């Protein structure tokens, strides 16, 4: 998510990240046909770490757009330093919490089995 803060490049990185995530979901569905019944976006929107990642990516891409707009308009970037640092800190915090939560949920599912998908 941190490369998404780079002016201009962050938007491209975000689009590539979204495409590669969709491509990975499609690959998983082709290898496990039972997952066809589950919409791919539901995994993203129903998992707390998915929402945290979506928030972090959105924050990074929007800041990239704000910075590239300021560069194009030749506005002083000094006024954007503090908000950008704060947002980077928020993103790091969200991704650390999301990563820990994802790890915990994976460990929990391995202990109890995959009851949701009837495996």
N, C-alpha and C positions, 0 to 999 in steps of 0.2 A: 504494500500500500504506500510505502514511502516514496517510490519513484513517481507516484501519481501527483505529488506536490510540485514536480519539476514543470515550470511553465511550458505549455505547449506539448511537450513530450508526455506529460501526465495524462492528458486526454487520450492520446494514442495508446499508451500503456493500459489505460482503463478499458478501452474498446477491445484490445487484444486479450486482456484478462477475462472479460466477459465472454468473448468468443471461445477461448480455450476451456473455460469452465463448461460451457454448453457442449463443446466437443467431447470433453471427458464424460459428462453425463450421458451423452449419446453412446459412447463406447461402453460404458457400464451397462446400459440397458440392452445393448446387443449381446453382451456376454451373460447377463442374467435376465432372461425374458420375463420373469415374474415382476420385475420392476416397471414394466410397461404400464401397469395399472396406476402407478404413482406418478403424478405430475412432477416434473423435475423442479419447478419453482416452489413446490410445496416443501421440498427438503430445505430450500434456502429460507423460505419465509416462516416455517414452523420450528426451525431450530434456533435457539437463542444465539449461538455462535454465528450462524448464518446472517442473522439480523445485525449482529455487531460488525461483521465483515462488510456487509452492504453499507452500513452507516459510515464505516471508516473509508471505504472506497469512494463513496459519494462526497465525503468531506475533502478528500485528497484531490479528486477530479475538479470539484468546484473551486478549490483554492488555486489549482493550476490555471483554470479559466480566468479567474480574477487577476492573477499575476500576469498572464499573457495579454489580457486586455489593458492592464496598466502599462505594460511595456510598449504596446502598440500606440497607446495614447501619450506616450512619453511622460507619464506621471512618475513622480519620485517614489521609489520602492521602499523608502525608509519607513513610511507609515504602515507598510504591510508586514514588516519584520515581526513585531510582537504578536499580532494575530496568527501569523503563520507558525511561529514557534509554539504558541498555545495549542493550535490545532494539531500539530505534529505530536505534541505530548498526549493529547486526547486520543489520537489514533493509536499511538504506542500502547497506551493503557487499555484501550478497547481490545486491541489484538492480543495483548498478553492475557487478559481475562478471558477472551474468547478461545484462545488456544488452550488454556487450562481447563475451561469448561468442556471443550471438545474432547480433550484427553480423558477427562473424568467420565463423560458420557460413553466414550468408546470402551473404557475399562468396565463400566457398569453393564454395557450390553454384552460384553464378552463373558461376564460372570453369570448373567441371567439368561443369555441366549437371545435369539432374534424372534421373540414372540410376536412382534408386530407383523412380520412378513411370513409367518407360519413356517419357519425353517426348523 
